[in-house]
Amino acid sequence: MDTLMCQSATVRARIAGVLLFTALTAAAQTTPARPSWRRIGSAAIDLALASPATGPVSRVWFSPDGSRLFALTAAGRVFESADLETWSPAADPAQPPALADTAGARLPAAGARLYPQDSRSAFALGAHLYRTADAGVSWTNLTAYGDASVIGSGQHDLAVSPRDPDLLIVANDHGVWRSVDGGLSWSGLNQALPNLPVRRILATPVGLAGTRVAADGVGLLELQPGSGADPLGTGQDARDKRHLCGPLRALPAGRHAGDQDERDRVAGEAVRAERRGLRERRAEQDPLGAEPIGQIPGAERGRRPGKAGNRQAHAHGGRAQPTTAVKNSAPTLNSTPLATDPAIVDQVSARSIGLRAA
């Protein structure tokens, strides 16, 4: 009896172990694997401005000692930068300064906002950034480039460093912009600022077409293939990641990211451009191009005739016919210059290759 009870207990223990193992295996299989993410682009956009741009920024200001710069995005997020290169979410941002009263002030344009510096010098921000050194009698435009602004449109705020009066920071519809020489030149601080308002991913890379997205206020954007990618969590410095990932390119209106015809057109243009480049490189290496039909290949370069030349010599009584070298001219056929049409040039090249292989 005791033996039978021991055997029953052993069987029950084994069954319980099998059931536990089965349950653990099923739980492991049903638990979704953690996705692996990698960076395929930055938040910067190439809009042909002074530097790559990004999404709109509402306000910018310095900390009281000038050691940190803060930026408030249109989405309500506050970022800070201590080196004017990299950005991080601000844990305890300083309060932005109050805006000055422009009532009765001499302004360069209607609706401009005044940023006084002392009794005579001040900045004004409207469609452009202006500066005066004579209490508003005359103004200098600091951002004009032709009829447009070199830093883009939609100016929102200006910050002047308490450490350096020539260090200017502007916030507008295209990000954050910096001048270290009082407005004589400008550069962007947007390549490491995560402020691109992407609404939808429209297409992933296919062939020669890159990743395409739709962004609020910008439209269609494309990350060019080969712009760089960086795995997340590698421990690299953010500045290195910023250089690895190139800016997105704004697409002309009317191009749909999912349009296969557009992708085929872009791919065809790239192939044709590559063929033109190949022909140009061949022409630079060999100005004569293909040897004229009927001429002994290589004779104009002083080389001995090959098999094709030997056959021509036998056909003329054992004597090779004299040939005249033609330099710095287009290939000829029956003394008539060939057209420069690529198709004809390719045909002549193919026939010349046939002569060499004969």
C-alpha positions, 0 to 999 in steps of 0.5 A: 500500500505504501509503495502504491501511494509513493508511486501515485505521489511521484506521478502527480509531481511529474504531471505538475512539473509538466504542466508548469513547464507548459504554462511557462513556455506558453507565457514566454511565447505569448509575450511580445518581443521588445522592438529594436529601434534605430535612428533613420534621420534627424528632426531637421529640414533642408529649406534652403535657409541659413542652416537646416530648420525644424518645427516652430518655436514660440519663445527663447530666453537665457538663464539669469547668468547666461549659462543656459538657453531655453526654448519653448516649442509650439507643442508646449515642450521646453528644452534647454542647451548649455553649449548651444549645440545639443538640447535636452528636456528642461527639468527646472527651466527659468521663467522667461522675461516679460515682453516690453511695452512698445506703446509710443516707440519708434518701430521699423515696421508696423506690428514689430515688437521692441527689445530695448537694450539701453537708452539708445540701442534696441532690437525690433522683431517683425517680419525681420530682425532690426537694430537701432543705435540712435533710439529708433531714428534709423534701423538696420535690417539684420535678417534680410536676404533679397525679399526674404529672411535668411532665417525663415518667416514667422518671427516670434521671439528674441533673446540677447545673452547677458554675457555677450550683447552680440550673441542673439537668439531668434525663435520663429516658425522654422526653429531656433537661430543664432548670431554671434556677431550682432546679426551679421551672420546666422546659423541654426540650432535645430539639428539636435532639437527634437521639434519636428511635428510629424503627423504621418509616415507615408512611405518607407524606403523603396529603391531610390526613394527614401522615407517620406513623412507629412509634417504640420506646417511644412508638407511632404518631407523625404529623408534621402537614401544614404543620409545616415542611420544610427542605432539608438542606445549606443552610448554615442554623444548626441552631437555625433548622432546629429552628424550621422543623421542628415536633414529631411528634404521638402518635396514640391507640392503635388508629389504624393509619397505613395505614388509609385509613378513618382518613384519610378520617375525619380528612379529613372532620372537617377539612372539617366543621370548616372549614364550621362556621368559615365559617358562624360567620364569616358569622354574625359579619359578618351577624347577620341571616344570610339575609333572611326568605323573602318579604321584600324583600332589603335592606329592613331595612337601608334599601336600595332594593328591587331587581328582586325588590322591583319584581316584588312591587310590581307584584303588589300594585297598584304598591305595595311591601308594607311590611316590618318589619326583624327584628334580632338574631333568627334568620331566619324562615319564615312567622313561625316561627323556623327551626331551627339545623340547618346543613342548613336554614340552608344551604337558606334561604341558597340560597333567599335567594341565588335571590331576590337573583339573580332 
